[in-house]
């Protein structure tokens, strides 16, 4: 496994003798080599805190993290890792080339290959014209792209990106999406968190939804397609026995005035149709809706939001 | 070692391009040039005054550089989270502390070296221009020895900055704490001597005060010991044993500060 995250908890104390804040609560998952794993969640969900623990900037209060079998506190665990922080900040009197030279040198890149790697990455990130300019003259998007070059100069096997799309214009976003797809095709492991659900949905093999520090779901691409396609059936003449049978398939039943609405996935549909035929249940309407990650995300966090409101 | 060296060079490059550094250097050069205009005012004391003025200007520039450029270079790394980009590479936190420290020292050494070369030129010109009579006590060795003592003071003072940067997240707090240590370090010798001699004679001190002062002198660095301008202006050379012991004091004290800074920084969470 590239990443193993085992029952991670992280608590912070606010101020002197202040209350304890649970930033991350019992998060466990594994990321396989070559996998693109996305973490989505609302602001304050604990995504960045989790990534900072992977990088060794923060230590878990309990639980264990390993990157290629090494603890994040071991500097060697970052030998084969590229990281882009949220709102990256670099030495502003240096140029992108100097920054990449530094990155290459400390990551053990052969000095003969450094020049070629730098020009290739600058070209890839559309920064060729600004490579020698000081970073203080860069726009936010350019700094973000320089940060990506800084993270990738040593061709790492594991890439951790914290909100990589923030500050990028549509062209920059396109460049990054293409880059991630290219890295994916080369078998690199990528872990990133983002607010832009479309990109996450498009790029990731698996997606974790985080809310209030906890992990709500981990969805694979197949799960997402399966759960995303939701079927709604309107039925009448539903007997008690028939409703129990339909309920046992995992479908959700909702009784309205003269009819019952059944919510199910496409996989469950065949079984439900057999049951309705066997019990003589009349189906008046079938509606197949395409449920996006956004809807699933909102559904996942709405439970927590309700809980939070109830606590207040 | 390769990583420490790379970070030191990176820190040096970042510092050398800071406009504040240019401002400090220009100001110091102007002050050194101004000493030429004052040559007629001091008569027989000219040699002594020149040494004193040049070394004071270099020390002042070094202090400005340390407190305003170097604190920015170190503390803002943590303040602005630039540290994330460095520590995302295979750096241990101790390597980070050492790399930053050597970068700051390199910046101070190069800047002050340029100033001492410039001041040497000015002294040489004035000394050669019909004023050699007034430079009877002057000695180049004493002048450069005093400069070397100043450098050792900055070796220690920059370790103080690193130490406070490892504790606080704010560059302003690092500045306040480091300035306090500098002021205390410059006056601790006088305070201790006051308590030991005059206060005891006139019985105006309590045992608690004595105890506190006795131990404070070991906690705070004695920075005034590195100020040998007066000796240099009178052409008096400090003995090799005293020089070596003071250099040793600076290195050991700095090493201890860096050790504790590294210890604290290793435990620290970078939120």
Interface residues (C-beta under 8 A of the other chain):
Chain A: X12 X52 X55 X56 X57 X58 X59 X75 X76 X78 X79 X81 X82 X83 X85 X87 X88 X89 X90 X91 X93 X94 X98 X102 X103 X105 X106 X107 X108 X134 X147 X150 X151
Chain B: X2 X3 X6 X7 X10 X13 X14 X17 X18 X80 X81 X82 X84 X85 X87 X88 X89 X90 X91 X92 X95 X269 X270 X271
